[in-house]
Amino acid sequence: MPDLVDWLVVGDFNLYRHPDDINRPGADHAEMFMFNESISKLGLVELPLRGKGFIWTNKQHPPILEHLDWFSTSTTWILAYPNIVPFYGDFRSRALFD
């Protein structure tokens, strides 16, 4: 992505970035590597999501819990908007301003 453009990439990617993004073993490490490599090659920086650690559940017992939504941005965007914090609430994600 161009260095001087403010980018914000947000979405439910159905991919994990780290093994602890799911509460059970079995995450595909090759997929994690490819997803993280793509983010790195684009020069994006993750904005940590505040609120719940896991944002999806299968609502079974015992539940599968997953973190699948990601907020990534360019360094120029972080410099332009330093006080924005992505927050996961009860039913929706939103950005909060300090």
LUMDOTI-526286 format. One record per residue: residue number from 0; residue in three letters; chain; x, y, z of N, C-alpha, C in turn. Coordinates in pm, whole numbers, plus 50000, padded with zeros to 5 digits. Example, Ala and Ser with C-alpha at 12.3 -4.5 7.8 and 13.67 -1.06 7.14 Angstrom:
2
<roba><roza>0</roza><balum>ALA</balum><vofi>A</vofi><n_u>51319</n_u><n_v>49431</n_v><n_w>50780</n_w><ca_u>51230</ca_u><ca_v>49550</ca_v><ca_w>50780</ca_w><c_u>51320</c_u><c_v>49670</c_v><c_w>50780</c_w></roba>
<roba><roza>1</roza><balum>SER</balum><vofi>A</vofi><n_u>51285</n_u><n_v>49775</n_v><n_w>50708</n_w><ca_u>51367</ca_u><ca_v>49894</ca_v><ca_w>50714</ca_w><c_u>51290</c_u><c_v>50003</c_v><c_w>50787</c_w></roba>
//
This chain:
98
<roba><roza>0</roza><balum>MET</balum><vofi>A</vofi><n_u>50084</n_u><n_v>49884</n_v><n_w>50000</n_w><ca_u>50000</ca_u><ca_v>50000</ca_v><ca_w>50000</ca_w><c_u>50089</c_u><c_v>50123</c_v><c_w>50000</c_w></roba>
<roba><roza>1</roza><balum>PRO</balum><vofi>A</vofi><n_u>50044</n_u><n_v>50230</n_v><n_w>49938</n_w><ca_u>50128</ca_u><ca_v>50351</ca_v><ca_w>49935</ca_w><c_u>50161</c_u><c_v>50402</c_v><c_w>50075</c_w></roba>
<roba><roza>2</roza><balum>ASP</balum><vofi>A</vofi><n_u>50284</n_u><n_v>50447</n_v><n_w>50094</n_w><ca_u>50330</ca_u><ca_v>50490</ca_v><ca_w>50226</ca_w><c_u>50260</c_u><c_v>50614</c_v><c_w>50278</c_w></roba>
<roba><roza>3</roza><balum>LEU</balum><vofi>A</vofi><n_u>50219</n_u><n_v>50704</n_v><n_w>50192</n_w><ca_u>50165</ca_u><ca_v>50831</ca_v><ca_w>50237</ca_w><c_u>50012</c_u><c_v>50835</c_v><c_w>50236</c_w></roba>
<roba><roza>4</roza><balum>VAL</balum><vofi>A</vofi><n_u>49949</n_u><n_v>50721</n_v><n_w>50229</n_w><ca_u>49804</ca_u><ca_v>50713</ca_v><ca_w>50229</ca_w><c_u>49758</c_u><c_v>50652</c_v><c_w>50361</c_w></roba>
<roba><roza>5</roza><balum>ASP</balum><vofi>A</vofi><n_u>49652</n_u><n_v>50711</n_v><n_w>50418</n_w><ca_u>49595</ca_u><ca_v>50658</ca_v><ca_w>50542</ca_w><c_u>49501</c_u><c_v>50543</c_v><c_w>50509</c_w></roba>
<roba><roza>6</roza><balum>TRP</balum><vofi>A</vofi><n_u>49539</n_u><n_v>50423</n_v><n_w>50551</n_w><ca_u>49458</ca_u><ca_v>50303</ca_v><ca_w>50526</ca_w><c_u>49401</c_u><c_v>50251</c_v><c_w>50657</c_w></roba>
<roba><roza>7</roza><balum>LEU</balum><vofi>A</vofi><n_u>49276</n_u><n_v>50205</n_v><n_w>50653</n_w><ca_u>49215</ca_u><ca_v>50134</ca_v><ca_w>50764</ca_w><c_u>49144</c_u><c_v>50014</c_v><c_w>50705</c_w></roba>
<roba><roza>8</roza><balum>VAL</balum><vofi>A</vofi><n_u>49188</n_u><n_v>49895</n_v><n_w>50742</n_w><ca_u>49131</ca_u><ca_v>49770</ca_v><ca_w>50692</ca_w><c_u>49065</c_u><c_v>49700</c_v><c_w>50810</c_w></roba>
<roba><roza>9</roza><balum>VAL</balum><vofi>A</vofi><n_u>48933</n_u><n_v>49681</n_v><n_w>50801</n_w><ca_u>48855</ca_u><ca_v>49625</ca_v><ca_w>50910</ca_w><c_u>48770</c_u><c_v>49511</c_v><c_w>50857</c_w></roba>
<roba><roza>10</roza><balum>GLY</balum><vofi>A</vofi><n_u>48763</n_u><n_v>49403</n_v><n_w>50930</n_w><ca_u>48675</ca_u><ca_v>49297</ca_v><ca_w>50884</ca_w><c_u>48679</c_u><c_v>49171</c_v><c_w>50967</c_w></roba>
<roba><roza>11</roza><balum>ASP</balum><vofi>A</vofi><n_u>48583</n_u><n_v>49087</n_v><n_w>50937</n_w><ca_u>48576</ca_u><ca_v>48952</ca_v><ca_w>50991</ca_w><c_u>48642</c_u><c_v>48863</c_v><c_w>50887</c_w></roba>
<roba><roza>12</roza><balum>PHE</balum><vofi>A</vofi><n_u>48768</n_u><n_v>48829</n_v><n_w>50910</n_w><ca_u>48847</ca_u><ca_v>48758</ca_v><ca_w>50810</ca_w><c_u>48838</c_u><c_v>48606</c_v><c_w>50824</c_w></roba>
<roba><roza>13</roza><balum>ASN</balum><vofi>A</vofi><n_u>48776</n_u><n_v>48558</n_v><n_w>50932</n_w><ca_u>48769</ca_u><ca_v>48413</ca_v><ca_w>50958</ca_w><c_u>48907</c_u><c_v>48348</c_v><c_w>50956</c_w></roba>
<roba><roza>14</roza><balum>LEU</balum><vofi>A</vofi><n_u>49005</n_u><n_v>48422</n_v><n_w>51003</n_w><ca_u>49142</ca_u><ca_v>48372</ca_v><ca_w>51014</ca_w><c_u>49199</c_u><c_v>48415</c_v><c_w>51148</c_w></roba>
<roba><roza>15</roza><balum>TYR</balum><vofi>A</vofi><n_u>49288</n_u><n_v>48333</n_v><n_w>51201</n_w><ca_u>49354</ca_u><ca_v>48365</ca_v><ca_w>51327</ca_w><c_u>49490</c_u><c_v>48425</c_v><c_w>51297</c_w></roba>
<roba><roza>16</roza><balum>ARG</balum><vofi>A</vofi><n_u>49535</n_u><n_v>48515</n_v><n_w>51386</n_w><ca_u>49670</ca_u><ca_v>48568</ca_v><ca_w>51375</ca_w><c_u>49765</c_u><c_v>48494</c_v><c_w>51467</c_w></roba>
<roba><roza>17</roza><balum>HIS</balum><vofi>A</vofi><n_u>49712</n_u><n_v>48440</n_v><n_w>51577</n_w><ca_u>49793</ca_u><ca_v>48373</ca_v><ca_w>51679</ca_w><c_u>49719</c_u><c_v>48249</c_v><c_w>51731</c_w></roba>
<roba><roza>18</roza><balum>PRO</balum><vofi>A</vofi><n_u>49790</n_u><n_v>48149</n_v><n_w>51779</n_w><ca_u>49723</ca_u><ca_v>48028</ca_v><ca_w>51831</ca_w><c_u>49624</c_u><c_v>48056</c_v><c_w>51945</c_w></roba>
<roba><roza>19</roza><balum>ASP</balum><vofi>A</vofi><n_u>49649</n_u><n_v>48163</n_v><n_w>52022</n_w><ca_u>49558</ca_u><ca_v>48192</ca_v><ca_w>52134</ca_w><c_u>49433</c_u><c_v>48269</c_v><c_w>52091</c_w></roba>
<roba><roza>20</roza><balum>ASP</balum><vofi>A</vofi><n_u>49410</n_u><n_v>48283</n_v><n_w>51960</n_w><ca_u>49287</ca_u><ca_v>48345</ca_v><ca_w>51910</ca_w><c_u>49170</c_u><c_v>48246</c_v><c_w>51907</c_w></roba>
<roba><roza>21</roza><balum>ILE</balum><vofi>A</vofi><n_u>49194</n_u><n_v>48125</n_v><n_w>51951</n_w><ca_u>49090</ca_u><ca_v>48023</ca_v><ca_w>51966</ca_w><c_u>49116</c_u><c_v>47952</c_v><c_w>52098</c_w></roba>
<roba><roza>22</roza><balum>ASN</balum><vofi>A</vofi><n_u>49010</n_u><n_v>47912</n_v><n_w>52167</n_w><ca_u>49028</ca_u><ca_v>47855</ca_v><ca_w>52300</ca_w><c_u>49058</c_u><c_v>47705</c_v><c_w>52299</c_w></roba>
<roba><roza>23</roza><balum>ARG</balum><vofi>A</vofi><n_u>49079</n_u><n_v>47648</n_v><n_w>52182</n_w><ca_u>49112</ca_u><ca_v>47505</ca_v><ca_w>52172</ca_w><c_u>49232</c_u><c_v>47487</c_v><c_w>52079</c_w></roba>
<roba><roza>24</roza><balum>PRO</balum><vofi>A</vofi><n_u>49304</n_u><n_v>47379</n_v><n_w>52096</n_w><ca_u>49414</ca_u><ca_v>47352</ca_v><ca_w>52002</ca_w><c_u>49359</c_u><c_v>47316</c_v><c_w>51865</c_w></roba>
<roba><roza>25</roza><balum>GLY</balum><vofi>A</vofi><n_u>49441</n_u><n_v>47330</n_v><n_w>51765</n_w><ca_u>49401</ca_u><ca_v>47288</ca_v><ca_w>51631</ca_w><c_u>49399</c_u><c_v>47399</c_v><c_w>51528</c_w></roba>
<roba><roza>26</roza><balum>ALA</balum><vofi>A</vofi><n_u>49444</n_u><n_v>47519</n_v><n_w>51563</n_w><ca_u>49450</ca_u><ca_v>47628</ca_v><ca_w>51466</ca_w><c_u>49550</c_u><c_v>47593</c_v><c_w>51357</c_w></roba>
<roba><roza>27</roza><balum>ASP</balum><vofi>A</vofi><n_u>49521</n_u><n_v>47631</n_v><n_w>51234</n_w><ca_u>49606</ca_u><ca_v>47602</ca_v><ca_w>51120</ca_w><c_u>49722</c_u><c_v>47701</c_v><c_w>51117</c_w></roba>
<roba><roza>28</roza><balum>HIS</balum><vofi>A</vofi><n_u>49840</n_u><n_v>47656</n_v><n_w>51154</n_w><ca_u>49958</ca_u><ca_v>47743</ca_v><ca_w>51161</ca_w><c_u>50001</c_u><c_v>47794</c_v><c_w>51024</c_w></roba>
<roba><roza>29</roza><balum>ALA</balum><vofi>A</vofi><n_u>49982</n_u><n_v>47717</n_v><n_w>50920</n_w><ca_u>50016</ca_u><ca_v>47762</ca_v><ca_w>50785</ca_w><c_u>49927</c_u><c_v>47878</c_v><c_w>50744</c_w></roba>
<roba><roza>30</roza><balum>GLU</balum><vofi>A</vofi><n_u>49797</n_u><n_v>47870</n_v><n_w>50774</n_w><ca_u>49705</ca_u><ca_v>47980</ca_v><ca_w>50744</ca_w><c_u>49741</c_u><c_v>48105</c_v><c_w>50823</c_w></roba>
<roba><roza>31</roza><balum>MET</balum><vofi>A</vofi><n_u>49776</n_u><n_v>48086</n_v><n_w>50951</n_w><ca_u>49817</ca_u><ca_v>48201</ca_v><ca_w>51034</ca_w><c_u>49940</c_u><c_v>48267</c_v><c_w>50975</c_w></roba>
<roba><roza>32</roza><balum>PHE</balum><vofi>A</vofi><n_u>50037</n_u><n_v>48187</n_v><n_w>50934</n_w><ca_u>50158</ca_u><ca_v>48241</ca_v><ca_w>50875</ca_w><c_u>50126</c_u><c_v>48321</c_v><c_w>50749</c_w></roba>
<roba><roza>33</roza><balum>MET</balum><vofi>A</vofi><n_u>50043</n_u><n_v>48266</n_v><n_w>50660</n_w><ca_u>50010</ca_u><ca_v>48336</ca_v><ca_w>50535</ca_w><c_u>49932</c_u><c_v>48465</c_v><c_w>50561</c_w></roba>
<roba><roza>34</roza><balum>PHE</balum><vofi>A</vofi><n_u>49839</n_u><n_v>48461</n_v><n_w>50658</n_w><ca_u>49762</ca_u><ca_v>48581</ca_v><ca_w>50691</ca_w><c_u>49853</c_u><c_v>48690</c_v><c_w>50748</c_w></roba>
<roba><roza>35</roza><balum>ASN</balum><vofi>A</vofi><n_u>49940</n_u><n_v>48653</n_v><n_w>50842</n_w><ca_u>50033</ca_u><ca_v>48750</ca_v><ca_w>50900</ca_w><c_u>50134</c_u><c_v>48800</c_v><c_w>50798</c_w></roba>
<roba><roza>36</roza><balum>GLU</balum><vofi>A</vofi><n_u>50177</n_u><n_v>48713</n_v><n_w>50708</n_w><ca_u>50270</ca_u><ca_v>48754</ca_v><ca_w>50602</ca_w><c_u>50204</c_u><c_v>48855</c_v><c_w>50509</c_w></roba>
<roba><roza>37</roza><balum>SER</balum><vofi>A</vofi><n_u>50078</n_u><n_v>48836</n_v><n_w>50476</n_w><ca_u>50004</ca_u><ca_v>48930</ca_v><ca_w>50390</ca_w><c_u>49992</c_u><c_v>49066</c_v><c_w>50457</c_w></roba>
<roba><roza>38</roza><balum>ILE</balum><vofi>A</vofi><n_u>49959</n_u><n_v>49066</n_v><n_w>50586</n_w><ca_u>49948</ca_u><ca_v>49192</ca_v><ca_w>50660</ca_w><c_u>50083</c_u><c_v>49263</c_v><c_w>50662</c_w></roba>
<roba><roza>39</roza><balum>SER</balum><vofi>A</vofi><n_u>50189</n_u><n_v>49187</n_v><n_w>50683</n_w><ca_u>50323</ca_u><ca_v>49245</ca_v><ca_w>50687</ca_w><c_u>50365</c_u><c_v>49302</c_v><c_w>50550</c_w></roba>
<roba><roza>40</roza><balum>LYS</balum><vofi>A</vofi><n_u>50339</n_u><n_v>49226</n_v><n_w>50444</n_w><ca_u>50377</ca_u><ca_v>49273</ca_v><ca_w>50310</ca_w><c_u>50302</c_u><c_v>49400</c_v><c_w>50270</c_w></roba>
<roba><roza>41</roza><balum>LEU</balum><vofi>A</vofi><n_u>50180</n_u><n_v>49416</n_v><n_w>50320</n_w><ca_u>50102</ca_u><ca_v>49537</ca_v><ca_w>50292</ca_w><c_u>50147</c_u><c_v>49654</c_v><c_w>50379</c_w></roba>
<roba><roza>42</roza><balum>GLY</balum><vofi>A</vofi><n_u>50233</n_u><n_v>49627</n_v><n_w>50476</n_w><ca_u>50282</ca_u><ca_v>49733</ca_v><ca_w>50565</ca_w><c_u>50177</c_u><c_v>49779</c_v><c_w>50665</c_w></roba>
<roba><roza>43</roza><balum>LEU</balum><vofi>A</vofi><n_u>50084</n_u><n_v>49691</n_v><n_w>50698</n_w><ca_u>49978</ca_u><ca_v>49727</ca_v><ca_w>50792</ca_w><c_u>50020</c_u><c_v>49698</c_v><c_w>50935</c_w></roba>
<roba><roza>44</roza><balum>VAL</balum><vofi>A</vofi><n_u>49960</n_u><n_v>49771</n_v><n_w>51028</n_w><ca_u>49985</ca_u><ca_v>49756</ca_v><ca_w>51171</ca_w><c_u>49851</c_u><c_v>49724</c_v><c_w>51236</c_w></roba>
<roba><roza>45</roza><balum>GLU</balum><vofi>A</vofi><n_u>49849</n_u><n_v>49623</n_v><n_w>51322</n_w><ca_u>49724</ca_u><ca_v>49586</ca_v><ca_w>51390</ca_w><c_u>49690</c_u><c_v>49688</c_v><c_w>51498</c_w></roba>
<roba><roza>46</roza><balum>LEU</balum><vofi>A</vofi><n_u>49564</n_u><n_v>49730</n_v><n_w>51500</n_w><ca_u>49510</ca_u><ca_v>49807</ca_v><ca_w>51612</ca_w><c_u>49445</c_u><c_v>49707</c_v><c_w>51707</c_w></roba>
<roba><roza>47</roza><balum>PRO</balum><vofi>A</vofi><n_u>49496</n_u><n_v>49691</n_v><n_w>51827</n_w><ca_u>49439</ca_u><ca_v>49592</ca_v><ca_w>51918</ca_w><c_u>49294</c_u><c_v>49623</c_v><c_w>51950</c_w></roba>
<roba><roza>48</roza><balum>LEU</balum><vofi>A</vofi><n_u>49212</n_u><n_v>49521</n_v><n_w>51947</n_w><ca_u>49069</ca_u><ca_v>49532</ca_v><ca_w>51976</ca_w><c_u>49050</c_u><c_v>49525</c_v><c_w>52127</c_w></roba>
<roba><roza>49</roza><balum>ARG</balum><vofi>A</vofi><n_u>48983</n_u><n_v>49624</n_v><n_w>52183</n_w><ca_u>48955</ca_u><ca_v>49628</ca_v><ca_w>52327</ca_w><c_u>48818</c_u><c_v>49564</c_v><c_w>52353</c_w></roba>
<roba><roza>50</roza><balum>GLY</balum><vofi>A</vofi><n_u>48798</n_u><n_v>49522</n_v><n_w>52473</n_w><ca_u>48671</ca_u><ca_v>49460</ca_v><ca_w>52509</ca_w><c_u>48689</c_u><c_v>49311</c_v><c_w>52525</c_w></roba>
<roba><roza>51</roza><balum>LYS</balum><vofi>A</vofi><n_u>48596</n_u><n_v>49235</n_v><n_w>52472</n_w><ca_u>48600</ca_u><ca_v>49090</ca_v><ca_w>52485</ca_w><c_u>48723</c_u><c_v>49032</c_v><c_w>52415</c_w></roba>
<roba><roza>52</roza><balum>GLY</balum><vofi>A</vofi><n_u>48782</n_u><n_v>48928</n_v><n_w>52475</n_w><ca_u>48895</ca_u><ca_v>48861</ca_v><ca_w>52412</ca_w><c_u>48854</c_u><c_v>48777</c_v><c_w>52293</c_w></roba>
<roba><roza>53</roza><balum>PHE</balum><vofi>A</vofi><n_u>48740</n_u><n_v>48713</n_v><n_w>52304</n_w><ca_u>48687</ca_u><ca_v>48632</ca_v><ca_w>52195</ca_w><c_u>48555</c_u><c_v>48695</c_v><c_w>52150</c_w></roba>
<roba><roza>54</roza><balum>ILE</balum><vofi>A</vofi><n_u>48534</n_u><n_v>48702</n_v><n_w>52021</n_w><ca_u>48416</ca_u><ca_v>48772</ca_v><ca_w>51972</ca_w><c_u>48315</c_u><c_v>48680</c_v><c_w>51903</c_w></roba>
<roba><roza>55</roza><balum>TRP</balum><vofi>A</vofi><n_u>48348</n_u><n_v>48552</n_v><n_w>51891</n_w><ca_u>48255</ca_u><ca_v>48456</ca_v><ca_w>51830</ca_w><c_u>48252</c_u><c_v>48330</c_v><c_w>51916</c_w></roba>
<roba><roza>56</roza><balum>THR</balum><vofi>A</vofi><n_u>48133</n_u><n_v>48272</n_v><n_w>51925</n_w><ca_u>48118</ca_u><ca_v>48145</ca_v><ca_w>51994</ca_w><c_u>48017</c_u><c_v>48059</c_v><c_w>51917</c_w></roba>
<roba><roza>57</roza><balum>ASN</balum><vofi>A</vofi><n_u>48033</n_u><n_v>47929</n_v><n_w>51927</n_w><ca_u>47935</ca_u><ca_v>47840</ca_v><ca_w>51864</ca_w><c_u>47815</c_u><c_v>47815</c_v><c_w>51956</c_w></roba>
<roba><roza>58</roza><balum>LYS</balum><vofi>A</vofi><n_u>47818</n_u><n_v>47873</n_v><n_w>52075</n_w><ca_u>47709</ca_u><ca_v>47865</ca_v><ca_w>52174</ca_w><c_u>47675</c_u><c_v>47721</c_v><c_w>52212</c_w></roba>
<roba><roza>59</roza><balum>GLN</balum><vofi>A</vofi><n_u>47774</n_u><n_v>47634</n_v><n_w>52211</n_w><ca_u>47758</ca_u><ca_v>47495</ca_v><ca_w>52253</ca_w><c_u>47826</c_u><c_v>47478</c_v><c_w>52388</c_w></roba>
<roba><roza>60</roza><balum>HIS</balum><vofi>A</vofi><n_u>47811</n_u><n_v>47361</n_v><n_w>52446</n_w><ca_u>47880</ca_u><ca_v>47333</ca_v><ca_w>52571</ca_w><c_u>47970</c_u><c_v>47212</c_v><c_w>52554</c_w></roba>
<roba><roza>61</roza><balum>PRO</balum><vofi>A</vofi><n_u>48099</n_u><n_v>47222</n_v><n_w>52571</n_w><ca_u>48175</ca_u><ca_v>47344</ca_v><ca_w>52598</ca_w><c_u>48188</c_u><c_v>47428</c_v><c_w>52471</c_w></roba>
<roba><roza>62</roza><balum>PRO</balum><vofi>A</vofi><n_u>48195</n_u><n_v>47559</n_v><n_w>52485</n_w><ca_u>48194</ca_u><ca_v>47646</ca_v><ca_w>52367</ca_w><c_u>48329</c_u><c_v>47651</c_v><c_w>52295</c_w></roba>
<roba><roza>63</roza><balum>ILE</balum><vofi>A</vofi><n_u>48322</n_u><n_v>47676</n_v><n_w>52166</n_w><ca_u>48439</ca_u><ca_v>47717</ca_v><ca_w>52089</ca_w><c_u>48436</c_u><c_v>47869</c_v><c_w>52089</c_w></roba>
<roba><roza>64</roza><balum>LEU</balum><vofi>A</vofi><n_u>48545</n_u><n_v>47931</n_v><n_w>52128</n_w><ca_u>48556</ca_u><ca_v>48077</ca_v><ca_w>52132</ca_w><c_u>48666</c_u><c_v>48119</c_v><c_w>52037</c_w></roba>
<roba><roza>65</roza><balum>GLU</balum><vofi>A</vofi><n_u>48638</n_u><n_v>48223</n_v><n_w>51954</n_w><ca_u>48736</ca_u><ca_v>48266</ca_v><ca_w>51854</ca_w><c_u>48743</c_u><c_v>48418</c_v><c_w>51844</c_w></roba>
<roba><roza>66</roza><balum>HIS</balum><vofi>A</vofi><n_u>48859</n_u><n_v>48465</n_v><n_w>51808</n_w><ca_u>48882</ca_u><ca_v>48606</ca_v><ca_w>51775</ca_w><c_u>48909</c_u><c_v>48609</c_v><c_w>51626</c_w></roba>
<roba><roza>67</roza><balum>LEU</balum><vofi>A</vofi><n_u>48817</n_u><n_v>48666</n_v><n_w>51547</n_w><ca_u>48826</ca_u><ca_v>48664</ca_v><ca_w>51401</ca_w><c_u>48823</c_u><c_v>48802</c_v><c_w>51337</c_w></roba>
<roba><roza>68</roza><balum>ASP</balum><vofi>A</vofi><n_u>48786</n_u><n_v>48905</n_v><n_w>51412</n_w><ca_u>48777</ca_u><ca_v>49041</ca_v><ca_w>51357</ca_w><c_u>48909</c_u><c_v>49114</c_v><c_w>51379</c_w></roba>
<roba><roza>69</roza><balum>TRP</balum><vofi>A</vofi><n_u>48953</n_u><n_v>49181</n_v><n_w>51276</n_w><ca_u>49082</ca_u><ca_v>49250</ca_v><ca_w>51283</ca_w><c_u>49071</c_u><c_v>49392</c_v><c_w>51233</c_w></roba>
<roba><roza>70</roza><balum>PHE</balum><vofi>A</vofi><n_u>49140</n_u><n_v>49482</n_v><n_w>51300</n_w><ca_u>49153</ca_u><ca_v>49622</ca_v><ca_w>51261</ca_w><c_u>49301</c_u><c_v>49643</c_v><c_w>51229</c_w></roba>
<roba><roza>71</roza><balum>SER</balum><vofi>A</vofi><n_u>49333</n_u><n_v>49674</n_v><n_w>51104</n_w><ca_u>49471</ca_u><ca_v>49701</ca_v><ca_w>51065</ca_w><c_u>49476</c_u><c_v>49834</c_v><c_w>50994</c_w></roba>
<roba><roza>72</roza><balum>THR</balum><vofi>A</vofi><n_u>49591</n_u><n_v>49899</n_v><n_w>51004</n_w><ca_u>49601</ca_u><ca_v>50033</ca_v><ca_w>50948</ca_w><c_u>49745</c_u><c_v>50062</c_v><c_w>50905</c_w></roba>
<roba><roza>73</roza><balum>SER</balum><vofi>A</vofi><n_u>49760</n_u><n_v>50175</n_v><n_w>50841</n_w><ca_u>49894</ca_u><ca_v>50222</ca_v><ca_w>50802</ca_w><c_u>49953</c_u><c_v>50305</c_v><c_w>50916</c_w></roba>
<roba><roza>74</roza><balum>THR</balum><vofi>A</vofi><n_u>50083</n_u><n_v>50319</n_v><n_w>50917</n_w><ca_u>50146</ca_u><ca_v>50402</ca_v><ca_w>51021</ca_w><c_u>50104</c_u><c_v>50547</c_v><c_w>51006</c_w></roba>
<roba><roza>75</roza><balum>THR</balum><vofi>A</vofi><n_u>50078</n_u><n_v>50594</n_v><n_w>50883</n_w><ca_u>50033</ca_u><ca_v>50732</ca_v><ca_w>50865</ca_w><c_u>49895</c_u><c_v>50753</c_v><c_w>50927</c_w></roba>
<roba><roza>76</roza><balum>TRP</balum><vofi>A</vofi><n_u>49810</n_u><n_v>50650</n_v><n_w>50923</n_w><ca_u>49677</ca_u><ca_v>50660</ca_v><ca_w>50984</ca_w><c_u>49690</c_u><c_v>50671</c_v><c_w>51135</c_w></roba>
<roba><roza>77</roza><balum>ILE</balum><vofi>A</vofi><n_u>49780</n_u><n_v>50592</n_v><n_w>51194</n_w><ca_u>49802</ca_u><ca_v>50597</ca_v><ca_w>51339</ca_w><c_u>49851</c_u><c_v>50736</c_v><c_w>51381</c_w></roba>
<roba><roza>78</roza><balum>LEU</balum><vofi>A</vofi><n_u>49939</n_u><n_v>50793</n_v><n_w>51300</n_w><ca_u>49988</ca_u><ca_v>50928</ca_v><ca_w>51331</ca_w><c_u>49878</c_u><c_v>51033</c_v><c_w>51316</c_w></roba>
<roba><roza>79</roza><balum>ALA</balum><vofi>A</vofi><n_u>49790</n_u><n_v>51016</n_v><n_w>51219</n_w><ca_u>49682</ca_u><ca_v>51112</ca_v><ca_w>51196</ca_w><c_u>49570</c_u><c_v>51099</c_v><c_w>51300</c_w></roba>
<roba><roza>80</roza><balum>TYR</balum><vofi>A</vofi><n_u>49546</n_u><n_v>50977</n_v><n_w>51349</n_w><ca_u>49436</ca_u><ca_v>50950</ca_v><ca_w>51444</ca_w><c_u>49488</c_u><c_v>50870</c_v><c_w>51563</c_w></roba>
<roba><roza>81</roza><balum>PRO</balum><vofi>A</vofi><n_u>49573</n_u><n_v>50929</n_v><n_w>51645</n_w><ca_u>49638</ca_u><ca_v>50851</ca_v><ca_w>51752</ca_w><c_u>49547</c_u><c_v>50808</c_v><c_w>51866</c_w></roba>
<roba><roza>82</roza><balum>ASN</balum><vofi>A</vofi><n_u>49429</n_u><n_v>50868</n_v><n_w>51880</n_w><ca_u>49344</ca_u><ca_v>50838</ca_v><ca_w>51996</ca_w><c_u>49227</c_u><c_v>50746</c_v><c_w>51964</c_w></roba>
<roba><roza>83</roza><balum>ILE</balum><vofi>A</vofi><n_u>49224</n_u><n_v>50687</n_v><n_w>51847</n_w><ca_u>49116</ca_u><ca_v>50595</ca_v><ca_w>51813</ca_w><c_u>49150</c_u><c_v>50455</c_v><c_w>51862</c_w></roba>
<roba><roza>84</roza><balum>VAL</balum><vofi>A</vofi><n_u>49054</n_u><n_v>50394</n_v><n_w>51933</n_w><ca_u>49072</ca_u><ca_v>50261</ca_v><ca_w>51988</ca_w><c_u>48954</c_u><c_v>50175</c_v><c_w>51943</c_w></roba>
<roba><roza>85</roza><balum>PRO</balum><vofi>A</vofi><n_u>48977</n_u><n_v>50069</n_v><n_w>51865</n_w><ca_u>48866</ca_u><ca_v>49981</ca_v><ca_w>51830</ca_w><c_u>48818</c_u><c_v>49906</c_v><c_w>51954</c_w></roba>
<roba><roza>86</roza><balum>PHE</balum><vofi>A</vofi><n_u>48688</n_u><n_v>49901</n_v><n_w>51972</n_w><ca_u>48629</ca_u><ca_v>49840</ca_v><ca_w>52090</ca_w><c_u>48518</c_u><c_v>49745</c_v><c_w>52049</c_w></roba>
<roba><roza>87</roza><balum>TYR</balum><vofi>A</vofi><n_u>48520</n_u><n_v>49625</n_v><n_w>52102</n_w><ca_u>48414</ca_u><ca_v>49530</ca_v><ca_w>52077</ca_w><c_u>48318</c_u><c_v>49534</c_v><c_w>52194</c_w></roba>
<roba><roza>88</roza><balum>GLY</balum><vofi>A</vofi><n_u>48193</n_u><n_v>49572</n_v><n_w>52166</n_w><ca_u>48090</ca_u><ca_v>49579</ca_v><ca_w>52270</ca_w><c_u>48003</c_u><c_v>49455</c_v><c_w>52268</c_w></roba>
<roba><roza>89</roza><balum>ASP</balum><vofi>A</vofi><n_u>47879</n_u><n_v>49470</n_v><n_w>52308</n_w><ca_u>47788</ca_u><ca_v>49357</ca_v><ca_w>52317</ca_w><c_u>47759</c_u><c_v>49293</c_v><c_w>52182</c_w></roba>
<roba><roza>90</roza><balum>PHE</balum><vofi>A</vofi><n_u>47721</n_u><n_v>49369</n_v><n_w>52082</n_w><ca_u>47679</ca_u><ca_v>49314</ca_v><ca_w>51955</ca_w><c_u>47746</c_u><c_v>49378</c_v><c_w>51834</c_w></roba>
<roba><roza>91</roza><balum>ARG</balum><vofi>A</vofi><n_u>47837</n_u><n_v>49470</n_v><n_w>51854</n_w><ca_u>47896</ca_u><ca_v>49538</ca_v><ca_w>51739</ca_w><c_u>48035</c_u><c_v>49590</c_v><c_w>51775</c_w></roba>
<roba><roza>92</roza><balum>SER</balum><vofi>A</vofi><n_u>48114</n_u><n_v>49609</n_v><n_w>51672</n_w><ca_u>48244</ca_u><ca_v>49672</ca_v><ca_w>51690</ca_w><c_u>48230</c_u><c_v>49820</c_v><c_w>51658</c_w></roba>
<roba><roza>93</roza><balum>ARG</balum><vofi>A</vofi><n_u>48305</n_u><n_v>49902</n_v><n_w>51725</n_w><ca_u>48297</ca_u><ca_v>50044</ca_v><ca_w>51698</ca_w><c_u>48430</c_u><c_v>50108</c_v><c_w>51740</c_w></roba>
<roba><roza>94</roza><balum>ALA</balum><vofi>A</vofi><n_u>48455</n_u><n_v>50225</n_v><n_w>51692</n_w><ca_u>48576</ca_u><ca_v>50297</ca_v><ca_w>51729</ca_w><c_u>48541</c_u><c_v>50398</c_v><c_w>51838</c_w></roba>
<roba><roza>95</roza><balum>LEU</balum><vofi>A</vofi><n_u>48624</n_u><n_v>50407</n_v><n_w>51937</n_w><ca_u>48607</ca_u><ca_v>50505</ca_v><ca_w>52044</ca_w><c_u>48718</c_u><c_v>50609</c_v><c_w>52034</c_w></roba>
<roba><roza>96</roza><balum>PHE</balum><vofi>A</vofi><n_u>48685</n_u><n_v>50729</n_v><n_w>52073</n_w><ca_u>48782</ca_u><ca_v>50835</ca_v><ca_w>52070</ca_w><c_u>48815</c_u><c_v>50876</c_v><c_w>52213</c_w></roba>
<roba><roza>97</roza><balum>ASP</balum><vofi>A</vofi><n_u>48943</n_u><n_v>50890</n_v><n_w>52242</n_w><ca_u>48984</ca_u><ca_v>50938</ca_v><ca_w>52375</ca_w><c_u>48958</c_u><c_v>51086</c_v><c_w>52385</c_w></roba>
//
